[in-house]
């Protein structure tokens, strides 16, 4: 009995110590995009949850200098923010790749504390007219047969455009070889919508949430074919930093079956130099106040603390403070390999 009581005392003391590590106010800068954007709303919602985990009189200043999820790791690497919302794939690419190979590379000091903030996915669509004309229903078939195809995506540097690049590479072909038989226009969402509707293009690839306005309108006004990527292509995308996801039937007009795809979900990244106790407190605050920010932004309702440490949802290595929290809670997490 004495041993049992002593064990309980030890557990209690450990818990108190873990919660009492931070006693002085903490002052952090959280980079977001401009006011009024969806990215700003996400950051503001998370900011409130984070403050609940810090000592009294702590501050988290929300700035508007984020370049978006793709370029976010560069801000952390350059010491221009303590926190920023990024995406798992770009976080991995920035961490693991050199700038010579990837324009946002050379960011070895980027760490993640929690991933899975959202439910975005890669979406590949052909026009029905292209399918009827070419006889091709898959991207792998188009590539194998080198069928001329007119592709349109978002602009350079967007996650939509980068996802299109990764998908093509995951099919086993370089972008240069793909461009030997294909054309690729990179533009804004209005041009994508009107170009598909006017039959100027055969296909579009994007990384989006269900209900995204441009894709919704395209599918309501034009007959589209929803492309299923092969298992091999999906496996290659997972190696690149994407996580498996199902685009449920009915996500878009006339989509009559589930599509297995991949997504690069949002994550919160910090500098490797961040104090371990601060990173622990921030991770704990995100995981234990997630219901608060889910009420503020619908897409954040997908966040699950039990999977927030998964490599596919974080991309960059986890901060030791985050690992400490996930270990303590018994949640699964992945060490970077």
N, C-alpha and C positions, 0 to 999 in steps of 0.2 A: 504493500500500500504506500509506504514511504517513497519507494522508487517511482511509483506512478505519479504521486503528488510532485516529486522533484522534477519529473519530466514535464509535467504541466507548467511548472514555474519557469523552466527553461524555455519552453515554447512561448509563454507569455512575454518573458523578457526579450526574446529574440524579436517578437512582433513589435513590441514597444520600441526597441532600438531601431528597427527598420523604418518605423513611421516617424521617428524622432531625429533622423539623421540630419535633416535640414531644419535649422532653427533661425537663420538669418534670412532676410528678404532676398529674393532672386530677381534679377532684372534681365529680361531677354528681348530680342527683336525677332518678330515673326514676319517674314516677307510674304506678301500676297500680291495678287494682280489688282488692277484698278477697281475702285468702288463701282458696284453695279454688275460686275461679272459673276458668273457662277463660282469661279475659283475664289473670289473674295468672300462670298457667302460661306463656302466650305471652311475657309481659314478662320473667319470670324466665329463660326459655330464651334470649331475645335478650340479656339483661343479661350472661350469661356470655360470649357471643360478642363483645360490645362491649368488655369488659375486656381481651380479648386484643390489641386494637389500641391500647391506651393505655399510656403509660410506667409503669414499676414504681411501686408504691405508690399508683396512681390508685384512686379509688373511684367506684362508681355505686350510690347508696343507693336501694333500691326502697321506695317509699312506697305507701300504699293509699288515696290520695285522688282517684283518677281517677273521673270520672263516667261513663266508658264512651266508646266511639269517637265518638259523636255530639257530646258536650260537651267532648271532650278539647282541641280548639283553644282553648277559653276559658281553660283552665288555663295553656297556653303564653302566650297573650296577656297574662294577668295576672301572669306571672313566677313562677308557683307550681311550675314544673317545668322541667327542662332537656330532658327527653325524655318522650315518651308515645306509646303505640300508639293510632292513630286509624283512620279509614276515609277512602278517597279522596274519595268524594262529600261527606261532611260537612266534610272539610278544605277543599274548594273552596267550598262554600256559606258556611262561616264566613269565609273569606278574601274572597270576592267580594261577599257580600250585607251589607246594613245590618241592624242589629238590629230596625228597624221592620218588615222583611220576613221576618226569620228570627231566631228567639229566640237562636241561638248565633252571630249575625253580628258584624260589626265586629271582626274579628281579622286586621288587615292585616300583623301581624308574625309570622305562622305560616309556616314553611317545612318542606318534606319532605326527607328524605335517602334514603329507599328505600321502594318500594311493591311490592305483589304478594304480601304475606304472608298467604296463604290462598287459598281457592277457594269463597267464598260467592257466592250468586247470588239474583236475584229469582225468586220462585216464585208463580205465580198459579193458583189452582185454583177451579173451580166444582164443585158437587155434580152428579152425573149427573141427579138429580131436577130440578134447576134447568134443566139443558140440555134435558131432555125437555119440561118445562113451558113454557119460554120460546122454545125453538127457537134459542137463541143459543149459539154455541160460542166467540165471541171477546169480549173486553172492549170493543173498538171498536164491535162490533155492538150490545151492550147500551147503550152511550152514544149511538150514533146513533139508536136506536129509543126511548131513554129508558125502558127496561124496568125496573120496580121490582126492586131487588136488595138483599138483606140481606148486608152485608159485615161481617166481623169481623177485626180485626188486633190486634197487640200495642198496648201503651199509648202515650200521647203521649210524644214524645221518644225513642222507640226507633227504631233504624234500620229495623225492620220497618214501623213506622207511617209513617215518613218516606218509605220506598221506595214504599209504597202511594200516598201523596200525589203523588210524582214520576211514578209510572206513570199515574195518572189525568190529571195535567197534560200528560204526554207524549202522551196520546191526543187532546189538543186541547180540553180542557174545564177550567174552573176548578173548584175544590173546591166552591164555593158552588153552581154550576150542577149539579154532580153530585149534591149533597145535595138538590136539588129533586125528585129522583125515587128516590133511594136512601136507605137507612139504614146507619149505620156505628157499630158497637160497638167500643170499644177496651178490651181487657182482658188478663188474663194467659193463659199458655199452656194452663192447665187448662180455662179457660172456652172458649178457642178449640176445643180438642179435643172437649169434651163438647157444645158448642153445635152444631158441625158434625155430630157423631154423632147428636144428637137432632133434627136437621133444623130448628134454630132459625135457621140462617143458610144462605145460598146460596153464599157465596164467602169465600175468605181469601187474603190476600197477605202474603208475608213475605220476608225477606232472610236466607238460612240456608245452612248447609253440607249436603252429602249426609249422610244418616244422622241428621239432627236428629230427636230423639225424638218430639216432638209430631206432626210431619208424617208420620213413619214410622207411628205408631199410627193416625192418621186414615186413611191409605191402606190399612192392613191391615184396618180395621174398617168402612170406608165406601167406596162407589163414587164415585170422583172423576174429573173431567175436567181434564186438564192444558192450560192455556190458552197458545196461541202468540200472542205480541204481533206486530203487523204490523211490516214493515221500517221504516215511517215512525215508528212509536212507538219502536222500538229506536234509531233514529237520533237522535231527540229525547232519549232517555235518555243516549246517549253524550255529547251536548252538555252535559248536566247534570252530567257527571262520573263516569258509570258506564263500565265497560269490557266489551266483548263476551265472551261465555262460552257454552258449550253444556252444557245439562243432559242428559247422556247417557241414552238409553233404559235403563230398568231402575233408574234412580236411586231411584224409588219403586215400590211394588207396583202392577202393572197399567199402568205407564207404558211403552207399547210403541213409542214413537218419540222421537228426539232433539227437544229444545226449544231453539231459539235464544233466549237471554236476555241479561241484563246483570248485572254484579256490581260491588260497591264493596268492593274488597279492602282489607285492613289495610295501614297504612303507619306509618312512624316519623316523627314531627314534632318540630321543635326551634324555638327562637326565631330570628328573622332576625339578632339580635345575637350569636348564637353565633360564637366565633372560627372563622375559616375553616379553620385547620389542625385544630381539634378536629372540626369537621363532616366534613372529609376523612377523618380517622382513623376516625371512627365508621362512615362509609359503607364504607370499605375493610374494616373489621372485620366488618360485616354480610355483605358480599358474599363475603368470603374464608373465612368460618367458618360459612356457611349449613348445611353438612352436620351441624355439631354441634347446632344448634337444631332441625333437621329430625328428628333422632333423638329429641329430647325431646318434641316436639309434632307429631303426624302431619300436621296441616293446613299446617304450615310447610314441608313437603316440596315444595309447589307453587312456592316462591320461586325465582326465576331471576335471578341478577345481571345477565344480559344484557338483561333487560327492566325492571329495577327502577327505571329512570329515566323510564319512560313516563308521560306526563301522566295518562292514564286510570287509572293505578295509584297516583298520588300526589295528584291534585287540586290541592293548594296548590303554589305555585312551588317548584322545587328550590332548596336552599341552595347558594350558590356553591361551598362546599367539596365538596358532593356532585357538582356539575357537573364540578369539577376531576378527581375520581376517574373518573367515567364517560368523560370526554374522554381521560384518560390510558390507560384500558383499551380504548378504541375501542368502547365499548358505546353503543348508541343511547340518546338521552335527548331530552326535549322541553323547550324553553324555554316559559315561560308566556306565553300570548297573551291 
